[in-house]
Amino acid sequence: MPAIYYQECSYTNADNESVLDTLLRHNVAIPYGCRAGACQACTLQADIKLIPEDCQQGLSAEQIRQGYFLACRCIPDQDMQLQKVDLQAQKIPATVSESFLLDEHTLCLRLNCRLRWRAGQYITLWINNIARCYSIASVARLDPFIELHIRVYPNGALSKPLSDTVKVGDRLQLQGPLGRFVYQQDQPEQKLILIGAGTGIAPLIGIARDAIDHQHTANIHLLAAAKTGKNYAEQSLTALQHSVTTFSYQTSDIDNIETILSTEFSNLRGQKIYICGGNEFVKSIRKKCFMLGASPRNIISEEFINFASKAGLDSPDTDL
């Protein structure tokens, strides 16, 4: 079995085990978050010739050239000598400008920082050594802040302190932005259907506003799914609907989304679909949209990361 050499110690890699899991199994202190390759908290460095394929996704060309890789995605097939990466140099300071509840479970956090982003991308937010990914709901050309909609969990490793202890004026650290879940400007006459579950509507709100700001001429419809049928962003969506004739939205129980698609959007041919939510939700809605005529190239999706299943925790944060 391959050996992992890190900080003057060697560790045996088990069969089909990632570098991150090997280090954690041996109680090595290493930053990590999603364990799915999204947050980049577990980035390490090695000889580029020793790095397997598919464990550098999302990294910049310069990082790849320097031998950076994601430890959670790397299953070695030979011995590897690892070096620690200075993550601090990659973090960007951000100041909390506003923090308020959108409903009893959803926090709106607004951050000021020097960063270029697009609505729908996500950032990795840090408090000490804890990292979580959150999608951006704001539009850079319209808003002087990054806006995040954060589901607050009772034992959330990051969401709970963000809700309870972080105040306006506090300084946080972030990485990013990352992702390609953004408005595409090439076909302004193409109808847009935006489908999100829970805080999965956050990037969709940003995408809708971005499309409107870019003079998208076709209709934009947002379908918000919630387990209780209550939409935490009802007020802002209603205001957007009243301000622009091409935008509309509706809220439904999450179990009723496929029925709505079948009855009200029975022919999706030629339309662009954006889907955001949990893995099973995205998978089932993608399939449904395809069956209703949407081309695979016109279905763009972003899946939440469940930090519970990835990290073995009881009540984690689940967002992207």
N, C-alpha and C positions, 0 to 999 in steps of 0.2 A: 504493500500500500504506500502511496506517496507520503513523504514527510513534509511538514510545514515548518520552516525556520523563521522565527519572529522574535525580535528583541533578545537575541543570544540564547534562545531556547528552541527545542525541536518538539514537534507534536505529530503524532501519527494520524493521518486522515483516514476516516472510516469509509467503507464502500458507499459511493453515491452521496457523499457528505460535502457540503459547501465549506469553503475556507472559514467563513464566519461561524458556522456550527462547530467546526473543529476547535476553534479558539474558545468559543463559549463553553464547550464541553470540558475544556481544560481550565475553566475559570479565569481566562485571560480578559482583562478589562479592555474593551474596545467599543467605541461609539457605534450604535446602530439604531434603526428606527423601524422601517416598514418590513424589512427582510424580503422585499419583492423587487428591489432594483429601482425604486422610484425616488426615494428621498436622498440617496447618495451619501448617507451618514457613515456607511461602513467602507468608504473608499480607502484602498490601500495601493501600494506600488510594488511592482516586480519587474523583472526582465521581460520585455515585451515578447520575447520568443517563447516564454513559458506560460503565457496567459492563454487559456482556452477561449474558443469563440463564444459569443453571446453573453459576455460578462462585462462589456464596456458600453452597453446601450445607454444613450443619453449623455455620455461624456463628450466634452469638446474634442476637436481634432488635436489640439495641443496636449490635452490630458492623455489622450490615447497614445500620442507620440512619446510621452514621458513614462508610459507603462502603468498608468492608473487603471484600476479595475474595481468592480463592485464585489466585495467579499461574499455577500449573500447569494450572488449569482454564479460564483466561480466554483466549479467542481473540478479539481485538478486531476490531471492524468500523469503527472510526474512531480518530482520534488520541486518545491518553490521556496525561494528566499524572499521574504517580504520586508518592506520598509513602511514605516508609519508615514502618513500624509498629514501635513499641517492644515487641518480643516479650518483653523481659525483664520487663516489667510484667505479662505474662500467665502467666509461669512461677511454679510453686509449689515451694518447697524441700521436699525429702524426705530423710530419713536412712535409710541402710541398716541394718536391724535384724538380718537374717540373710541369708546367702548360702551355698548349698551345692548340690552336684550331685545331681540325681535319677537320672541315669545318666551315662555317659561323654560324652554330647553335649547334655544338657539341664540348664540352670541354674535353680534356684529362687531368686528374689530377692524379699525382703520389705522393704517400705518403710513407714516411719512418716511421716505428713504430715497436715496439716489439710485434709481433702478429703472431700466426700460422693460416694460412688460406689455402683454396683450391680454385682454379679457379672455378668460377660459383657460389660460395657462395656470400652473400651480407653483407655489413656493414651498420650501421646507423651512419650517419655523422651529427655532431652538429655544429651550430654557435649560440652562446648564448642559447636561449630556443627553437630554431627551429631545427627540426630533419627531415632528409630525408634518404631513403634507396637507396643504389646504389650497383649494382652487380660488382663483381671483374673480370677484364679481364686478369690479370696477373697470372703467374704460379710461385708458391713459390720456386720451385726447379730451376727455370731459371731466375727469376727476383728479384732484391733486393728491390722491392717496390710493393705497392698495386696500381694497375692502375684502374681508374674509367673513364667511358665514360659518360659524363653528357650532356643531352639535355638542352640547355639554353633557358629559356622562358623569354619574355620581362618583366613580372612581377613575375618571379619565386622567391618564398620566400627564397630559398637557392641557386638555380643555378645562379641567377643573381649576388648576391654578390660574389659567388665563381669565376665567370667569370670576374667581374669588379674590385673587391677590394682585393681578396686574392692573395698574391704574394709568390714567392719562398722564403722559409725560415720561413714563417708564421706557427704558431702552431694551429692545429685544434684538435677536440676531436671526438672520434668514439667509437662505441660499436660493439661487434660481435667478430668473424663472425658468421653468422647464415645461415641456409638452407642446403639442401641436393641435390641441383641441380649441381652435380659434375660428373666427369668421373668415371665410374665403371670399375674396372680392371679385373673383373672375366671372360670376354669373349673377348680376344683380336682379335679373328677371326670374330667377329660379325660386320657387316657393320653399320656405324653410319650415320644418316641423321640429320643434325642440321638446324633448321628452326627458324629464328628470324625476328622480325619487328623492324625497327628503332634501338635504342640503345639496343634492345633485342639481337643483335648479339654480344654485349660485352662479356657476360659470355660464349657464344658459341665459340668465338675465344679462350678464355682461356681453355675451355674444349677440343677443337681440339688440341691445343698445348700440353696440359697435356697428352692427349691420345698418341700423337706422341712421347712425351718424355718417356712414359711408353712402347714404342715399340709395339703400337697397329698395328697389321699386316693387318687388313682389310681396305677397302677404307673408307674415311671420306669425306662426301660432305656437304657443308654449303650452304644453300639457304637463301639469304638476301633479305628481303622485305622492300620496301620504298614507301612512297606515291608518290614521284616524280620519282621513278626509279633510283635515285642516292644513292650510298652507301658511307657513310662517311668514311668507313674503307677500301676502295678499295686498297689503296697502301699497307697496311700491309697484306691484304688477298692475293694480287697478289704475294707479296714476299714469303709468306708461300707456296703458290701453286708451285712456281718455285723451292723451296728448298726441297720439299717432294713429291714424285711421288704418294703417297697414298691419298693426300689431293687435293680436288678441290672445287670450289665455283662458284656460279652464282648470279647475282643480277636481281631482277624483280620488277615491280610495285606490290604493295601489293594486288591489286585486281586480279592479275594473278597467284598467288601462287597455288591455288587449281587446276587450269588448268595444270600447270607444273607438279604437283604431279600426276595427272591422266594420262598424256601423257608420262612422263619420268620416273616415279616411280610407275608404275601401280600395282606392287606386292611388298608390304612391309613386307611380312611374314618373320619372323626370323631376321628382322633388328631392331636396337634400334634407337628410335626417341627422339630428344631433341627439345622442343619448348619453345620459350620465346617471350613475347610481351604483348600487352594489353589483357584484359579479353575476348573480343569478338573474337579477332584474335586467341588466344590460344584455345578457345572453338571450333571454326569452324575447325581449323587445326587438333586438336585432333580427332574430329569426322571423318574428311576426311581420316586421316591416319588409323583409325580403319576400315573404309569401304574398304581401300586398303589392308587390311590383317594384319596390325600391331597388335600384342597382347597388351592389355591394360597394362600389366606389363612391356612392352618394350617402353611405351610412357611416357616420363618424361617431366614435364612442370613446368614453372615458370611464374607467371602472374605479370605484372606491377601493381603498386598501383596508382590509379588516385586520387591524393590529392585534386583535385577540387571537385569531387563528394563526397569525404569523409568529407571534411572540409567546403564545401560551398563557395569555393573561385573561383574567375574568371580565374586567370592565375597562377596556382600552378606549382609545379614540379611534373612530372610523371615519376617515375623510380623505378627500384628495382635491 
